[in-house]
Amino acid sequence: MGAKPAYILGIDPGLNVTGYGVVARRGGGVRLVEAGVIRLPRAGKESFPARLESLFTSVGDIIREFRPVRVCLEEVYGHAAYPRTSVLMGHARGVICLAAQMAGVPVASMSAKRIKQSVTGNGNASKLQVQRAIQHYFSLGTTPHPPDVADALAAALCYAESIRQEENGKRR
């Protein structure tokens, strides 16, 4: 039968929409298991802490369902013109890291450039280029939508590729 596949959970954190993607890695191959979005209640309808709790609970549910060996996240990118966005994204990323930690799943952080380089060959790729690369890699009929789903799958795929490269380096 062979070894059981290792699930990798990629997450693109957001406070409105958080994309997630689960891939299974067995040997040198990677296949798509599930992908989707976590939609949080709109700001104003619920308090900020309640929205973070909703994200924490949803991520925990996904981790319990798939039991990934790793959760992969893009590092927070700070833009001088939008410092508040970076702070808010840090909150979302923090509760995702906490959910993974409490489930005993290690977290891998990767830069956006590294993820884009891994899946498109261009560290400055656009969201559409990432969507198309993910569509092509997994032979999907359409591009993943919203782009948060493609970004999450790209993070998981980048990590899976880094494992493959590491294993190939050890075999030489």
C-alpha positions in Angstrom: 0.0 0.0 0.0 2.8 2.5 0.7 3.1 5.1 3.4 0.1 7.1 4.5 0.1 10.6 2.9 1.2 13.6 5.0 -1.3 16.4 5.0 0.0 20.0 4.8 -2.3 22.9 5.6 -1.7 26.2 4.0 -3.4 29.3 5.3 -3.7 32.8 3.9 -4.7 34.8 7.0 -7.3 37.5 6.8 -9.8 39.2 9.0 -12.6 39.1 6.5 -11.7 36.1 4.4 -9.0 33.5 5.3 -8.1 31.1 2.6 -7.0 27.5 3.4 -5.8 24.6 1.4 -5.0 21.0 2.4 -2.6 19.0 0.2 -1.5 15.4 0.6 2.1 14.6 0.1 3.2 11.0 -0.6 6.6 10.3 -2.1 7.4 13.0 -4.6 3.7 13.8 -5.4 1.3 16.3 -4.1 -2.4 16.2 -4.5 -5.2 18.6 -3.6 -7.4 17.3 -0.7 -9.6 20.4 0.1 -9.6 24.1 -0.2 -11.9 26.9 0.8 -12.4 30.0 2.8 -13.3 30.9 6.4 -15.5 34.0 6.3 -15.6 36.0 9.5 -18.5 38.1 10.6 -18.3 41.7 9.3 -16.6 44.2 11.4 -19.1 46.1 13.5 -21.5 43.2 13.9 -19.2 41.5 16.3 -16.4 42.7 18.5 -12.8 42.2 17.2 -12.0 39.6 19.9 -15.2 37.6 18.9 -14.1 37.7 15.3 -10.6 36.4 16.3 -12.3 33.6 18.3 -14.3 32.6 15.3 -11.1 32.4 13.2 -9.4 30.4 16.0 -12.3 27.9 16.2 -12.6 27.5 12.5 -8.9 26.8 12.0 -8.9 24.4 15.0 -11.8 22.5 13.3 -9.8 22.2 10.1 -6.7 21.0 11.9 -8.7 18.4 13.9 -10.4 17.1 10.7 -7.2 16.7 8.6 -4.5 16.4 11.2 -1.8 18.1 9.1 1.9 17.5 9.8 2.5 21.2 9.3 0.6 24.5 9.0 2.1 26.9 6.5 1.7 30.7 6.7 2.9 33.6 4.8 4.9 36.0 7.0 3.3 39.3 7.8 4.3 41.9 5.2 4.4 45.5 6.5 3.8 48.4 4.2 4.7 51.9 5.5 1.5 53.4 4.0 -0.7 50.8 5.7 0.7 50.0 9.2 -2.7 49.2 10.7 -3.2 46.4 8.2 0.0 44.7 9.2 -1.0 44.9 12.9 -4.5 43.5 12.2 -3.0 40.7 10.1 -0.6 39.9 12.9 -3.6 39.3 15.1 -5.2 36.9 12.6 -1.8 35.2 12.1 -1.4 35.0 15.9 -4.6 33.1 16.5 -3.8 30.7 13.7 -0.4 30.0 15.2 -2.1 29.5 18.6 -4.6 27.0 17.1 -1.8 25.0 15.5 0.3 25.1 18.7 -2.5 23.9 20.8 -3.1 21.0 18.4 0.6 20.2 18.5 1.2 21.0 14.8 4.4 22.9 13.9 4.1 26.1 11.9 6.2 27.0 8.9 6.5 30.7 8.1 7.6 31.7 4.6 8.0 35.0 2.8 5.5 36.0 0.1 8.4 36.2 -2.4 9.6 32.6 -1.6 6.1 31.2 -2.0 5.5 33.1 -5.3 8.9 32.0 -6.6 8.2 28.4 -5.7 4.9 28.2 -7.6 5.4 30.6 -10.4 9.1 31.0 -10.9 8.7 34.8 -10.1 9.0 36.2 -6.6 7.0 39.2 -7.7 4.1 37.3 -9.3 0.7 38.9 -9.3 -2.3 37.3 -7.6 -3.6 36.1 -11.0 -0.3 34.5 -11.8 -0.4 32.6 -8.5 -4.0 31.6 -9.2 -3.1 30.3 -12.7 -0.1 28.4 -11.4 -2.2 26.6 -8.8 -4.9 25.9 -11.4 -2.3 24.4 -13.7 -0.5 22.4 -11.0 -3.7 20.8 -9.7 -5.4 20.6 -13.2 -8.4 22.6 -12.0 -11.1 23.7 -14.5 -11.0 27.3 -13.2 -8.7 29.5 -11.2 -9.2 29.1 -7.4 -11.4 31.9 -6.2 -11.1 34.0 -4.2 -7.4 34.5 -4.6 -6.9 33.7 -0.8 -7.5 30.1 -1.7 -4.8 30.0 -4.3 -2.4 31.8 -1.9 -3.1 29.2 0.8 -2.5 26.4 -1.6 0.6 28.1 -2.8 2.0 28.2 0.8 1.2 24.5 1.2 2.8 23.6 -2.1 5.9 25.7 -1.4 6.4 23.8 1.8 5.9 20.4 0.1 8.4 21.4 -2.5 10.9 22.4 0.1 10.6 18.9 1.7 11.1 17.3 -1.6 14.2 19.3 -2.3 15.6 18.6 1.2 15.0 14.8 0.7 16.7 14.9 -2.7 19.7 16.7 -1.3 20.1 14.0 1.4 19.9 11.2 -1.2 22.9 12.6 -3.2 
